[in-house]
Amino acid sequence: MINLEPVAAPGAPLARRNPVAKLAAAMVFTLILVATLDPVAPAVAIAVELAVLPLFGVRYRVLARRAWPLLAGAVGILVTLVLFAADRSGPVLLQAGPVLVTEGVLVTALGLVLRMLAVALPGIVVFATTDPTDLADALIQNAKAPARFAIGALAAFRMVPLLEQEWRMISMARRARGVDAGRNPVAKLRLFGSTAFTLLVGAIRRGTRLAVAMDARGFDAGTPRTVARRQRFVLADTLLIIGAALTAGAALTLSVLLGTFRPLIG
């Protein structure tokens, strides 16, 4: 079952920060790291992210459960780049038949994988420590986002767990009608595509009904709406954003001092 509810400890100091502040800190932190291609800056960033994880009240085991698709994708990208990347510059580290691993391709692959992890982990932590309703309220009150956008995003977020249930229902219904791929990989791929298309059609229909229901309730009227729960943006929230920017800047500075900095542009 897909679980998108917050899993942070209730008394964690950073988990209680304003949702907009946590989202802004994650965006600032990741945008700065995108500026480099070297592996040093993202490696430092990942070390910092893991070090401050207890302050968000998230256990490492819980983070691993939520981030396992990301980790699996990172391993796949690393292996693919090491084996098939065109750039083979630098000293040869390993040569076994057609497999040729050089220092240049290894640095490039590690830089890409570590940067992907460093960019994705803050987002995982933010959504693991934030109640979706609080995030929608904070977007409306603090970020001045339109209520239609914020509440619509909240509704879509709440409906994500339904996708897994519908996938199971579609698969069971097809199996009951005798539509089964068996052990044929081509048939499995074709069945996967048709099931995904059916799920997409159902999601579009549900989104259309939701949009009509929201319009009927006046979300597109432009009238100021009241909120039930007040979301305050205090000094500690500002310090969180500044701290994220300084930490990312320090990681880039360390990369420059070590001579490994490789700008994304130029």
C-alpha positions as CSV (number, residue, x, y, z in Angstrom):
1,M,0.0,0.0,0.0
2,I,1.3,3.4,-1.0
3,N,1.7,5.5,2.2
4,L,2.1,9.2,1.8
5,E,1.3,10.3,5.4
6,P,4.1,12.0,7.5
7,V,6.2,9.6,9.5
8,A,8.3,12.0,11.5
9,A,8.5,11.9,15.3
10,P,6.1,14.5,16.8
11,G,8.7,16.4,18.8
12,A,11.4,16.7,16.1
13,P,12.5,20.4,16.0
14,L,12.8,20.7,12.2
15,A,9.7,18.6,11.4
16,R,7.6,21.3,13.2
17,R,8.8,24.0,10.9
18,N,6.5,25.7,8.4
19,P,5.8,23.5,5.4
20,V,6.6,26.3,3.0
21,A,9.9,26.9,4.8
22,K,10.8,23.3,4.5
23,L,9.8,23.2,0.8
24,A,11.8,26.4,0.1
25,A,14.8,25.1,1.9
26,A,14.8,21.9,-0.1
27,M,14.4,23.9,-3.4
28,V,17.3,26.3,-2.5
29,F,19.5,23.4,-1.4
30,T,18.9,21.4,-4.6
31,L,19.1,24.3,-7.1
32,I,22.6,25.2,-5.9
33,L,23.8,21.6,-6.2
34,V,22.6,21.4,-9.8
35,A,25.3,23.9,-10.8
36,T,28.1,21.3,-10.6
37,L,28.9,18.0,-12.3
38,D,31.6,16.8,-9.9
39,P,30.9,14.1,-7.2
40,V,32.4,16.0,-4.2
41,A,29.7,18.6,-3.7
42,P,26.7,16.2,-3.9
43,A,28.6,13.7,-1.7
44,V,29.1,16.4,1.0
45,A,25.4,17.4,0.6
46,I,24.2,13.8,1.1
47,A,26.4,13.5,4.2
48,V,24.8,16.7,5.6
49,E,21.3,15.5,4.7
50,L,21.8,12.2,6.5
51,A,23.4,13.9,9.5
52,V,20.4,16.2,10.1
53,L,17.9,13.5,9.4
54,P,17.3,12.9,13.2
55,L,16.4,16.6,13.6
56,F,13.5,15.9,11.2
57,G,12.4,12.9,13.3
58,V,12.8,10.4,10.5
59,R,14.6,7.2,11.1
60,Y,17.1,5.9,8.6
61,R,15.1,2.7,8.1
62,V,12.0,4.6,7.2
63,L,13.9,6.8,4.8
64,A,15.4,3.7,3.1
65,R,11.9,2.2,2.7
66,R,10.6,5.4,1.1
67,A,13.7,5.9,-1.1
68,W,14.3,2.4,-2.3
69,P,13.0,3.1,-5.9
70,L,15.4,6.0,-6.0
71,L,18.3,3.9,-4.8
72,A,17.5,1.2,-7.3
73,G,17.4,3.7,-10.1
74,A,20.7,5.2,-9.0
75,V,22.4,1.8,-9.2
76,G,20.9,1.2,-12.7
77,I,22.1,4.6,-13.9
78,L,25.6,4.0,-12.5
79,V,26.0,0.6,-14.1
80,T,24.6,1.9,-17.4
81,L,26.9,4.9,-17.6
82,V,30.0,2.9,-16.5
83,L,29.4,0.3,-19.2
84,F,28.0,2.3,-22.1
85,A,29.1,6.0,-21.8
86,A,31.0,7.4,-24.8
87,D,33.6,9.3,-22.7
88,R,36.5,7.0,-21.9
89,S,39.1,9.6,-20.9
90,G,41.5,9.2,-18.1
91,P,43.5,6.3,-16.8
92,V,42.1,2.8,-17.2
93,L,40.8,1.3,-13.9
94,L,39.4,-1.9,-15.2
95,Q,39.4,-3.8,-18.5
96,A,37.7,-7.2,-18.9
97,G,37.0,-8.0,-22.5
98,P,34.7,-5.4,-23.9
99,V,34.2,-3.8,-20.5
100,L,36.4,-0.7,-20.1
101,V,36.2,1.4,-17.0
102,T,38.2,4.6,-16.9
103,E,38.6,7.3,-14.3
104,G,36.8,9.8,-16.4
105,V,33.7,7.7,-16.9
106,L,33.6,6.7,-13.3
107,V,33.8,10.3,-12.0
108,T,31.1,11.3,-14.4
109,A,28.8,8.4,-13.4
110,L,29.4,9.0,-9.7
111,G,28.7,12.7,-10.1
112,L,25.4,12.2,-11.8
113,V,24.2,9.5,-9.4
114,L,25.3,11.4,-6.3
115,R,23.7,14.6,-7.6
116,M,20.5,12.8,-8.3
117,L,20.4,11.4,-4.7
118,A,21.4,14.8,-3.2
119,V,18.6,16.5,-5.2
120,A,15.9,13.9,-4.4
121,L,16.5,13.3,-0.7
122,P,15.4,16.7,0.5
123,G,12.1,16.3,-1.2
124,I,11.6,12.9,0.3
125,V,12.3,14.2,3.8
126,V,10.0,17.2,3.3
127,F,7.0,15.1,2.3
128,A,7.9,12.5,5.0
129,T,7.6,15.2,7.7
130,T,4.8,17.3,6.4
131,D,1.0,16.7,6.6
132,P,-0.5,17.4,3.1
133,T,-3.3,19.5,4.6
134,D,-0.8,21.7,6.5
135,L,1.2,22.1,3.2
136,A,-1.9,23.2,1.3
137,D,-2.8,25.7,4.1
138,A,0.7,27.1,4.2
139,L,0.8,27.5,0.4
140,I,-2.3,29.5,0.6
141,Q,-1.4,31.6,3.6
142,N,2.4,32.0,3.3
143,A,3.2,31.5,-0.4
144,K,0.0,33.2,-1.5
145,A,-0.8,30.4,-3.9
146,P,-4.3,30.3,-5.4
147,A,-6.7,28.2,-3.3
148,R,-7.7,26.3,-6.4
149,F,-4.2,25.2,-7.1
150,A,-3.3,24.3,-3.5
151,I,-6.5,22.4,-2.7
152,G,-6.4,20.7,-6.1
153,A,-2.9,19.5,-5.4
154,L,-3.9,18.3,-2.0
155,A,-6.8,16.3,-3.4
156,A,-4.5,14.8,-6.0
157,F,-2.0,14.0,-3.3
158,R,-4.7,12.3,-1.3
159,M,-5.7,10.2,-4.3
160,V,-2.3,8.8,-5.0
161,P,-2.8,5.7,-2.8
162,L,-5.9,4.9,-4.8
163,L,-3.8,4.2,-7.9
164,E,-2.3,1.0,-6.3
165,Q,-5.8,-0.2,-5.3
166,E,-7.1,0.4,-8.9
167,W,-4.1,-1.3,-10.4
168,R,-4.9,-4.4,-8.3
169,M,-8.6,-4.3,-9.2
170,I,-7.8,-4.0,-12.9
171,S,-5.3,-6.9,-12.8
172,M,-7.7,-9.1,-10.8
173,A,-10.6,-8.3,-13.2
174,R,-8.5,-9.2,-16.2
175,R,-7.2,-12.4,-14.5
176,A,-10.8,-13.4,-13.8
177,R,-11.7,-13.0,-17.5
178,G,-8.7,-15.2,-18.4
179,V,-6.4,-12.4,-19.5
180,D,-3.0,-13.4,-18.2
181,A,0.5,-13.1,-19.6
182,G,1.8,-16.2,-17.9
183,R,5.5,-16.4,-18.3
184,N,5.7,-14.7,-21.7
185,P,7.8,-11.5,-21.2
186,V,6.4,-9.8,-24.3
187,A,2.8,-10.5,-23.2
188,K,3.6,-9.2,-19.8
189,L,5.0,-6.0,-21.3
190,R,1.9,-5.6,-23.5
191,L,-0.4,-6.3,-20.5
192,F,1.5,-3.8,-18.4
193,G,1.0,-1.1,-21.0
194,S,-2.7,-1.7,-21.4
195,T,-3.2,-1.7,-17.6
196,A,-1.3,1.5,-17.3
197,F,-3.3,3.1,-20.0
198,T,-6.6,2.0,-18.3
199,L,-5.3,3.5,-15.1
200,L,-4.4,6.8,-16.8
201,V,-7.9,7.1,-18.3
202,G,-9.4,6.5,-14.9
203,A,-7.2,9.1,-13.3
204,I,-8.1,11.7,-16.0
205,R,-11.8,11.0,-15.5
206,R,-11.4,11.4,-11.7
207,G,-9.5,14.6,-12.1
208,T,-12.2,16.0,-14.4
209,R,-14.9,15.2,-11.9
210,L,-12.8,16.8,-9.1
211,A,-12.3,20.0,-11.1
212,V,-16.0,20.3,-11.8
213,A,-16.8,19.7,-8.1
214,M,-14.3,22.4,-7.1
215,D,-15.7,24.9,-9.5
216,A,-19.1,24.2,-8.2
217,R,-17.9,25.0,-4.7
218,G,-16.6,28.4,-5.8
219,F,-12.8,27.7,-5.9
220,D,-12.6,29.6,-9.2
221,A,-14.7,32.6,-8.0
222,G,-11.7,34.7,-6.9
223,T,-13.4,35.4,-3.5
224,P,-11.0,35.4,-0.6
225,R,-11.3,32.2,1.4
226,T,-10.8,31.6,5.1
227,V,-8.6,28.9,6.5
228,A,-9.3,26.7,9.5
229,R,-5.7,26.2,10.7
230,R,-3.3,29.1,10.9
231,Q,0.2,28.5,9.6
232,R,2.8,30.9,11.0
233,F,6.1,31.8,9.3
234,V,8.5,32.7,12.1
235,L,12.2,33.5,12.4
236,A,13.2,29.9,12.8
237,D,11.7,29.1,9.4
238,T,13.7,31.9,7.8
239,L,16.9,30.5,9.5
240,L,16.1,27.1,8.0
241,I,16.1,28.5,4.5
242,I,19.3,30.5,5.1
243,G,21.0,27.4,6.6
244,A,20.1,25.3,3.6
245,A,21.5,27.9,1.2
246,L,24.7,28.3,3.3
247,T,25.2,24.5,3.5
248,A,24.8,24.0,-0.2
249,G,27.2,27.0,-0.8
250,A,29.7,25.4,1.5
251,A,29.6,22.1,-0.4
252,L,30.3,24.0,-3.7
253,T,33.1,26.0,-2.0
254,L,34.7,22.7,-0.8
255,S,34.4,21.4,-4.4
256,V,36.2,24.5,-5.8
257,L,38.9,24.3,-3.1
258,L,39.6,20.7,-3.9
259,G,39.8,21.5,-7.6
260,T,37.0,19.1,-8.6
261,F,34.4,21.7,-9.5
262,R,32.9,21.1,-12.9
263,P,30.3,23.7,-13.8
264,L,27.1,22.6,-15.5
265,I,27.4,25.4,-18.0
266,G,30.7,26.4,-19.4
